[in-house]
Every structure is written in structure tokens, then in C-alpha cells.
Amino acid sequence: MINLFMPIWKNSGWGICGKNLALELSNLDKINIITPSDIRPEPIGDELEYAAISRLPINSIDASNFDKNENRVMGVSIRIMNDLDLSLLMDDVLSEIVIGYTFYLGNPLTTEQKNSANQLNLIAAGSSYCENRLNAAGINNTTTIIQGINPQIFNPANNEKNLLKDRFIIFSGGKFEFRKGQDIVLKAFKIFSDRHPDALLVNSWSNFWEFSINTMAESRLIDFSFDAKEPEKSYQQLYINNDIDPKKVITLPIKPPHQLSSIFKNSDVGLFPNRCEGGTNLILMEYMACGKPAIATIRTGHADIVNPDNAFAIEKDSSVNPRHGNLSGYHGWVEPDIDEIVAHLETAYNDKEACRQKGRAAGEFLKNITWKKAALEFYEAARQFQ
């Protein structure tokens, strides 16, 4: 049996990861889900997935699998590690054998944090970049397991635009924060849309964490103010403050995966100028899996997914330059070149065949990087300890 310590829900990266790993691992082995989230249809977002997951053992550790004296789960556990300090989720419950999973960004670690990480049996990094950063910190019990896409939903079938064909639609996704680079999107879109009145920005930037939103105060590119209690109003004001006509922007609420797929397929190009990714950026993977061309940074976690053949790769960059000057939390981050981004937008606008070629290559590249593949890699890693 494999114990899976993860949230199971639709509205966060870790929740999506937990849901898909639970479904795929259950086809390979008996699993026990240990989760801080409710197992209900609405948080999961799909009644069939809920029916499948609710049949699994959830937070139910029988006597043969749990040492009550030590509050310890026996056997192999796959557990989330915080991407800042590598602490374990639900650390009040111990595990006999631990495979950690992290999208560590490279932040400085204390000696105690390093020692704790090195005591784990194995740490699965969410990207090659993440594993390299772990190794550079002195943590060597590592491997790389890349998250996956659901090919039933995110695939190139019927991916030609059939809505708003008279508009050039740019999609941007990811929670709104300095690391994800939506300020870069706004700056590039302002320049591009001034030249091309038919440009339309469609974004999915929902962010539940106010502290994360407020990291955008580090941007030197935009006039930033935001009230997390009124996000819809704040986004509209953000566009106005940065001389962007709100009518040129569609700001999406949270959408289920099948609706996101439709939105991707009705766009012309995706824009992902992320400064740093400890993982491979799931929404970028899903976008590219739909056979759509993306403009994306080629460094940090994106490097496992993005190349000049399958995307308009942003190759020019410099060291990140936060407004308040403290670089301690930004080691390895990049500042993408705005001029190169705008040039890629111009190419996508004028060269439809180049877009089709990039899109086809993206769909072909991503079609086998699935949650099934990720689950199999975790299963094989667990077997060495069983």
C-alpha cells in the first residue's frame, strides 16, 4: 500500500496533483489517502472522479498500517514538501518511509532544514531545475518526476478557433503574483495592443493567497495596487492604472478543466513569461498539450517542457530586479526581455503557419507527459522500499 499525503481538489496545483495521482496510483497499487481537504463532489469538480476517489481508503489507517504509539504511518508515503523550506505537509503525522515531492525554488535553507530533507528516503523534484537546486543545497537523495496532463481533456483535437475570429486572442494563466510574471504580460500587451487594436487578452489569474498577490509590489513594470477582498474590481482598476482599456481584457473566474481546454483552443497564442518555476508549470503544459503555440521562458522549470521547436522560446533575459532590491529570495530567477516577447507576439500575429508548426510540435511533445506516467514513476520509486 502507498500512503498519499495530498489535498484532493480542483482549485490549486497541489490539489490537482493529488487528485490525479490518487486516481492513477489506485490503478497500480492499493493506496490510502491522507488529506487535509474534504472529499466531496464540489471540491473535486467531477462526479465520476469523486465516485472513484470516494471508494478509496481516506484518512482511515487500520491497525496494521499505523503505529499509534508513535503516531506513525507504516510503509511508503508520498508527501508534499513546501517549496520554500522543504517542510512536510501535515507534519504532525510521521511516516516510516517517505518519498517527498517538491517544487523547491532554490531559497536559502538552514542546516536543520537540510538535515531534515536528507533524512527522507527519497525526494522527487518537480523539474530538472528543482533537482539541481536541491543538489546545490547539499540534498542528494533526489530524482525528478514531472507532473502530467490529462490527455482526455488537453489534446489537439478540434483546436481551431471558432469564436471571436476577428480578434487576436492572447491567453495568460497562472495565479497572479510576481513569480508568474503577469506584470510582464501587461507590459507586453500594452505595447502590442497599441499597435493592434484587435488584440484581446484572456487571463485566468485567480489567486486565493493575499500574500502571494502582494508580491507583485516588487514589479518595476506596472503601477500595482490590489484589494484581495475585491479581486474583480481590483483587476479592472489595475488595467486602467496601466493604460489598458478594460474592454481589451477578459478576466476569467476559476474554470473546470474541460472549459479551460475550450478557452485554450479559442486563443491564438499563450504567453507565459514566468520568472521562476520549481515545477514545469501545469497550465503551460495543458495549453501546449492542446496543440497551441506558446510564448514562454525557456529557463528554470520550463526548461523541461519548452524548446525553440515547440514554442516561441523567450531566450533573452537578465537577473531579476525586484523593486525593493532584496535578492535573497530570488536566486536563479530570470527577468524576460520585453522586446523579445513583443517580437514573438508580432510573429504569432503575422505568421499563422509558424503558429501551426509550433502548436503541432507542442501537442506531440506533451501527449505522453501524463499523470499516468507520473504515477508509474512514483509507483516504481515506492517499490524499491517495499
Protein Blocks (a to p, Z undefined) as FASTA:
>chain_A
ZZddddddfkbfklmmmmmmmmmmmmmbccddddfbdcdfklnopaklmmmmmmpcehia
cfklocfklopaehjddddddfklopaehklbccfbdcdddddehiacdfklmmmmmmpm
bdcdfbfklmmmmmmnopabbcdddddddfklmccehpacfehklbccdddeddddfklo
pmmmmmmmmmmmmmmmmbccdddfbcfbfklmmmmmmpckbccdddfklmmlmmmmmmmm
nopafklpccdddddfklmmmmmmmpfbdcdfbfbdfblolmlmmmmmnopacdddfehj
llmmgcfkloccdfbdcddddfklpaklmghiacddfklmmmmmmmmmmmmmlmmmmmmm
mmmmmmmmcfklmmmmmmmmmmmmZZ
